[in-house]
């Protein structure tokens, strides 16, 4: 038996059978997932039509993804962090493990200088949608120190992304 075949519409919404297969795939192989696999699986599962799939099946798959994300957090690049935060905000998903969002935010801060414009936009939209303020106390300090760099490096994504912390 080969890997499950996922059929998606033009909008990327997967059919119910594909969601069930995706849940099975995640539960079976989440231990082997790298950062890209985790981010892709989060997006596919949270965007899929899950009506008809038992709630417990979806919850186990999401729990396995959360554990995989926490386990491989240090390997995440800006794109994976921004995409996971974005899909969580878009679908109003609340992780079972509250540490996941905090670890994603910490990783986002650590990678802020490497984010491209799309990653910055996805991250900021996710923060706004989730009612979070990126960076907390560090934001005020960074805004002051970044103002000087902004004058000398106007237009840099690195400067822009550091302003967004």
HUTAMO-V26306 format. One line per field, one symbol per residue. ss: DSSP state (2 for helix, 1 for strand, 0 for the rest). phi: phi as a letter, one per 30 degrees, with the letter a starting at -180 (. if undefined). A space follows every 50 residues. Layout:
BEGIN
ss->???
phi->???
END
This chain:
BEGIN
ss->00000001000001022222222222222222002222222222222000 00002222222222222222202220022222222222220000000022 22222222222222002222222222222200000022222222222222 220000222222200
phi->.dddcccbdddidddeedddddedddddbedcdceddddddedddddddc djceeddddddddddddddddcedddceddddddddddddchdcddcddd ddddddddddcedcddddddddddddedddiccdihddedddddddedde dcbejddeddddddd
END
